[in-house]
Amino acid sequence: MIERRSWVFGLVVAAFIASATPTASLAQSVPALERTAGACTSCAPDGWTISTPSPDVIVGNGPWPGGTWVVSDLAGGPREGSTLLMTLAGGSTREAVTATITGLTPGGSYELSVYYQGATLSSSAGTYVNGDFRVTVAGTTADFPTSSGDAWSEAVVPFTASGTTASVILSIRDLGTGTFGGFVAADDISVRSTIPDADGDGDPDATDCAPGDPTIFTGAPEVADDGVDQDCNGADTITCFVDADMDGFGTVAGTTTLAADGSCDTAEMESSESTDCDDMAAATFPGASETPDDGVDQDCSGADTITCFVDADMDGFGTDEGTTTVADDGSCDVEDMESSDSTDCDDTSDTVFPSAPELPGDGVDQDCDGMDLPLDAGLAGDGGVAASDGGDGGSGTPGVSGGACSCRVGASSTPRTSLGWLLFAAALVAGRLRRRRASAR
């Protein structure tokens, strides 16, 4: 029965990128050269497949299971554990096993490492030694000679990955002796990247923007707006507002999107602000040119700009000259010298406007009816009312109401003399009386 003392190498090595944009770092791995069930004949280690019959798995020096052979020279292996034993029979039957390496990055440079030793097998028929070790990985083949009684040696085969996986074949080389003989033991296999990766995050130091931080590597998940470029694309991912109409202003609804390049770009429908009151119209945004009186709030001020008449004297009535101004707030406001009508006959005086109180005889048309009200032509306190246009009111008689007139109209609508005429008449009567008295003397 063949036995031996050996070891199993840890398979997880420095992680390497598994794709251009990995979500997590992948470690290269290859199945170990052992069986959890222990020694066996005509079998392969767990995770391996027999390519040509009939390899064995042994444990240390000692009898070979299923036969009278005894294996030696295997003591002192790198680790304790099971070991693959392959034989070459008569120069024709070369035992071999194959497995798959995983976790590779296409185009990445790697090394396959496996320890080997030329085993010595003894029986009553004699002693057989020697046998060269052959390793084929990703299509690259390398041979490693052995000799009787040598120590464990490391076989290293560099290769370039063409995909995320690669096949590996371990076999014994045909010595061409034509005799039964040639025994090789293999143990302690691993694969590693040849590109430096100080933090072991799978991103080589040459491309890792933070070689000392395993949470930062090419393609790492980004944490938006934290000021850290986790994925090494040159900028932190930031939050922008959606700018669907690409006018430079994001929607007032506050809908957001992420910008991986760290910039809110109009061409990408991104904006750093959310002030667009209509994100479906490129002509509508804060500060846009307004088209007055169209019912559209182009500048997002809250109202459409409308046309008003200038009200310079702020009496609530715009000038009858028709001079206009625009109101951005959509309202014609007195305090802004704006009015919705144009009926003020004197827009420099705030006492002159339609329906303003009239001051008779001052030469000013306060109520903008086209003329000033004349002075009162009747007695003060006679119940008369001042006419507004100085005419006869259509009656044909001055002072008689028939419409608008220039007279004073009393309760009886009868003309009355003024105080001046009464005084004149009294003076005339007094003069006649004095003449009569003088002639009587």
C-alpha positions, 0 to 999 in steps of 0.5 A, a space after each residue: 500500500 502506498 502512503 505518503 506525508 504531504 500537505 495542502 496549500 491554501 488556494 485563495 490568493 490575492 484577488 484580481 479583477 474578474 471583469 471590466 466592471 466587477 461588482 466584487 473582487 474575484 479570487 483565482 482558484 484551482 481545486 486542491 490535490 487531495 480527497 476528503 475521503 482519503 487515499 484511493 486507487 484509480 481516482 482523481 483528487 476532488 474537483 479533478 477529472 481523470 484524463 488517462 488511467 489510472 492515477 491515485 491519491 495517497 497519504 504520506 509514505 507507506 504501502 500503496 492501497 491495492 498493491 504491494 508497492 511501498 512509496 518513499 521519499 515523500 516525507 517533508 512535503 510543504 503541508 500535511 495532506 493527500 498527494 496525487 501519484 501518477 505513473 508511467 507504464 511501459 512508456 505508453 500509459 501516462 496517467 493524467 488529471 485535469 481541472 479548471 481554474 476560475 476567477 481569472 480576468 481575460 488578458 490577465 497575467 498569472 502563474 500556476 504553482 504546484 509542488 512535485 517530486 519523483 517518488 520511489 516505489 519498491 516491491 519484491 520485484 524491484 525499485 522504480 524511481 524517476 519520472 518527469 512532471 508535465 504541467 499544461 495550463 491555458 495551452 502552455 506546457 512545461 516539463 520538470 525533471 525529477 531524480 530519485 530521492 530529490 526534495 519537493 520542488 516548485 513548478 511555476 508555469 506563467 500563462 495569460 488568461 484568454 477568459 475567466 477560466 482556464 484548464 490545467 492538466 497534470 501528467 507524467 512525461 513519457 521518458 521513452 525508456 520503454 520500461 515500466 517505471 516513472 513515478 511522480 507525486 504532485 501536491 500543493 497547487 495554487 494560481 496567482 496574479 503576477 501583477 502587484 495588488 497591494 490591497 488585494 482588492 483584485 485591481 492591480 496597483 497600476 490601475 487602482 486609484 487607491 492601492 492601499 484601500 480595498 474598498 476602492 478599485 476599478 468598477 467598485 460600487 459607488 456611494 453618491 455624493 460622498 466625495 470619494 471616487 470608489 470606482 476609479 473613473 476619475 470622479 465621485 458619482 453625484 446626484 443631479 435633477 432630471 432636465 428632460 427638455 435639456 434647457 439647463 434647468 432641472 424639473 421643479 418636481 425634484 426627480 433625480 438621476 445619478 451622474 457617474 462622471 461627477 458633472 450634471 450635464 445638459 447633454 445628459 439631461 442632468 441639472 444641478 438645480 430644480 427650478 424648471 416649472 415646465 420640464 417638457 418645454 425647452 423655451 420655459 425656464 427661469 430667466 427665459 424671455 417672456 411673450 406677454 399676454 400669451 398665457 404662458 409663464 416662460 420665465 417661471 416667475 409664477 405668472 405670465 407677463 401681461 401688458 399694462 398702461 402706465 399710471 405715472 401718478 399712481 391714481 389707479 388710472 393709466 394715461 389716455 395716451 396709451 403708453 404701456 409697460 409690462 408686468 412680470 407678476 401678471 398683475 397691473 398694480 398701482 404701486 408699480 405705476 401700472 393700470 389695466 385701463 387708459 382713461 387718465 386725462 392728466 397722468 401727472 396729477 393724482 387728483 385728476 382721473 375719471 370720476 374725480 371730484 370737480 372744483 368749479 372754476 379752477 380751470 382744471 378738468 378733474 373728472 376727465 369729462 372734457 371740461 371744467 365746471 364753471 363758478 356757481 351763478 346762483 345764490 349761495 345756499 339756494 339749493 342750486 346745483 352746479 352744472 358740469 358743462 356750462 350750457 343751457 341743458 337743451 332748454 333754450 333758457 340759460 339756467 333752466 335744466 333740460 340736461 347739462 346746462 350752465 345755470 344754477 337750478 333751484 327746487 322750482 327751476 325758476 331763474 333768480 337774480 343774484 345779490 349783485 343785481 339786487 344791490 344795483 336795483 336798490 341803489 337805483 330806487 334810492 336815487 329816484 326817491 332823492 330826486 323826488 324830494 328835491 323837486 318837491 322843495 
